[in-house]
Amino acid sequence: MTRFDGKVAVVTGSGNGIGRAIALALANAGARVVVSDVLVEDGQRTVQEISDLGGSAAFVAADVSVPEQAQNLIESASSTYGGLDILVNNAGIGGGYARLHEVDPEAFDRVVRVNLGGTFLCSKYAIPHFLAQGDGRIVNIASTYGLVGAPNAPAYCASKAAIINLTRQLAVDYGHDQIRVNAICPGYIDTSLGRRRSSLNAEQIAEATARREKAAGMQPLGRQAQPSEVADAVLFLAGDGASFMTGSIVTVDGGCTTTFNYGEASN
Ligand SMILES: NC(=O)c1ccc[n+]([C@@H]2O[C@H](COP(=O)([O-])OP(=O)(O)OC[C@H]3O[C@@H](n4cnc5c(N)ncnc54)[C@H](O)[C@@H]3O)[C@@H](O)[C@H]2O)c1
């Protein structure tokens, strides 16, 4: 397994789900991790979990869609640990789930501001640190919904597609500076974003969960993934094993974007 001893990593949205798993995995591999989230207690819990396992972590509260908070996150990380090597742009939200003509403009804007805007802002403030040290790694968490259209998710699909091409664009602009920028497209991952939609009641959540499990069951690997299975891919892309990879868009989706789905299990 790649080691990250001495490296400093920022993971946005690491109070829960995939971000939490990435933070734990990086810390387990020796990195000093700056955990960040809008949810203070959740972020602090991740820090505690890392400490309990003997790792090193600090928490900085930040809403990645707010420029001052994104900047404060990056500057605090660098000053706390004396540098910055890895940025994982993981924080993301769903929302505005409807066909486009029924989507509230504010809901659309919020999804784009957090998912795409947060990736832009954290990268913007991290890149000067990477330029100064002549090395840096960014891993963006996009989605399979950025590769294909999905029902009733115009804002989410558009924001994730934009992250994918921003990843390629940054790879072009910063390759000569030894800053590698790659993206991961998770498929069905069993997290609260996958399970919960705040606008739904308990019965609707149970129904949506059952529908999601059924849909995941029809993909080639036939199940949802655990967040740690995404973290494994992040560690690979952030590590020296991926030294010639930049601008790569890596699916971690159990094969769901590899095939037409005829509405039946593939095996
Ligand atoms: N779960 C899936 O099936 C799935 C699939 C594809 C992509 N993704 C992507 O993976 C990433 C993580 O998703 P998850 O499933 O772990 O979600 P989650 O809801 O379990 O966790 C997301 C975390 O991000 C935080 N967050 C939300 N808005 C924020 C903001 N403005 N600033 C800082 N933190 C913020 C939340 O508080 C939460 O702790 C997201 O970008 C999501 O779009 C998830």
The ligand as a MOL file (V3000), in Angstrom:
LIG
                    3D

  0  0  0     0  0            999 V3000
M  V30 BEGIN CTAB
M  V30 COUNTS 44 48 0 0 0
M  V30 BEGIN ATOM
M  V30 1 N -23.0790 8.2360 -2.2700 0
M  V30 2 C -23.0570 8.0460 -3.5660 0
M  V30 3 O -23.6780 7.1010 -4.0950 0
M  V30 4 C -22.2560 8.9720 -4.4540 0
M  V30 5 C -22.1650 8.6390 -5.8170 0
M  V30 6 C -21.4310 9.4640 -6.6550 0
M  V30 7 C -20.8010 10.5800 -6.1500 0
M  V30 8 N -20.8930 10.8880 -4.8340 0 CHG=1
M  V30 9 C -20.2040 12.0960 -4.3820 0
M  V30 10 O -19.3520 11.7750 -3.3110 0
M  V30 11 C -19.2060 12.9140 -2.4620 0
M  V30 12 C -19.5130 12.5240 -1.0300 0
M  V30 13 O -20.8490 12.0630 -0.9900 0
M  V30 14 P -21.4130 11.1580 0.2070 0
M  V30 15 O -22.2710 10.1490 -0.4160 0
M  V30 16 O -20.3190 10.7450 1.1070 0 CHG=-1
M  V30 17 O -22.3490 12.2440 0.9360 0
M  V30 18 P -22.6890 12.4870 2.4920 0
M  V30 19 O -23.8940 13.3510 2.4960 0
M  V30 20 O -22.7270 11.1920 3.2140 0
M  V30 21 O -21.4270 13.3300 2.9740 0
M  V30 22 C -21.1290 14.5830 2.4000 0
M  V30 23 C -20.4910 15.4870 3.4220 0
M  V30 24 O -20.2370 16.7540 2.7840 0
M  V30 25 C -20.6160 17.7740 3.6760 0
M  V30 26 N -20.9820 18.9950 2.9530 0
M  V30 27 C -22.1320 19.2400 2.2830 0
M  V30 28 N -22.1090 20.4930 1.7930 0
M  V30 29 C -20.9400 21.0410 2.1640 0
M  V30 30 C -20.3540 22.3090 1.9680 0
M  V30 31 N -20.9890 23.2790 1.3110 0
M  V30 32 N -19.1220 22.5430 2.4790 0
M  V30 33 C -18.4670 21.5730 3.1660 0
M  V30 34 N -18.9820 20.3650 3.4140 0
M  V30 35 C -20.2090 20.0930 2.9010 0
M  V30 36 C -21.8030 17.2100 4.4410 0
M  V30 37 O -22.0160 17.8980 5.6570 0
M  V30 38 C -21.3880 15.7630 4.6320 0
M  V30 39 O -20.6740 15.5760 5.8210 0
M  V30 40 C -20.1390 13.9790 -3.0210 0
M  V30 41 O -19.4200 14.8700 -3.8370 0
M  V30 42 C -21.1240 13.1770 -3.8320 0
M  V30 43 O -21.7030 13.9450 -4.8700 0
M  V30 44 C -21.6250 10.1100 -3.9720 0
M  V30 END ATOM
M  V30 BEGIN BOND
M  V30 1 1 1 2
M  V30 2 2 2 3
M  V30 3 1 2 4
M  V30 4 1 4 5
M  V30 5 2 4 44
M  V30 6 2 5 6
M  V30 7 1 6 7
M  V30 8 2 7 8
M  V30 9 1 8 9
M  V30 10 1 8 44
M  V30 11 1 9 10
M  V30 12 1 9 42
M  V30 13 1 10 11
M  V30 14 1 11 12
M  V30 15 1 11 40
M  V30 16 1 12 13
M  V30 17 1 13 14
M  V30 18 2 14 15
M  V30 19 1 14 16
M  V30 20 1 14 17
M  V30 21 1 17 18
M  V30 22 2 18 19
M  V30 23 1 18 20
M  V30 24 1 18 21
M  V30 25 1 21 22
M  V30 26 1 22 23
M  V30 27 1 23 24
M  V30 28 1 23 38
M  V30 29 1 24 25
M  V30 30 1 25 26
M  V30 31 1 25 36
M  V30 32 1 26 27
M  V30 33 1 26 35
M  V30 34 2 27 28
M  V30 35 1 28 29
M  V30 36 1 29 30
M  V30 37 2 29 35
M  V30 38 1 30 31
M  V30 39 2 30 32
M  V30 40 1 32 33
M  V30 41 2 33 34
M  V30 42 1 34 35
M  V30 43 1 36 37
M  V30 44 1 36 38
M  V30 45 1 38 39
M  V30 46 1 40 41
M  V30 47 1 40 42
M  V30 48 1 42 43
M  V30 END BOND
M  V30 END CTAB
M  END
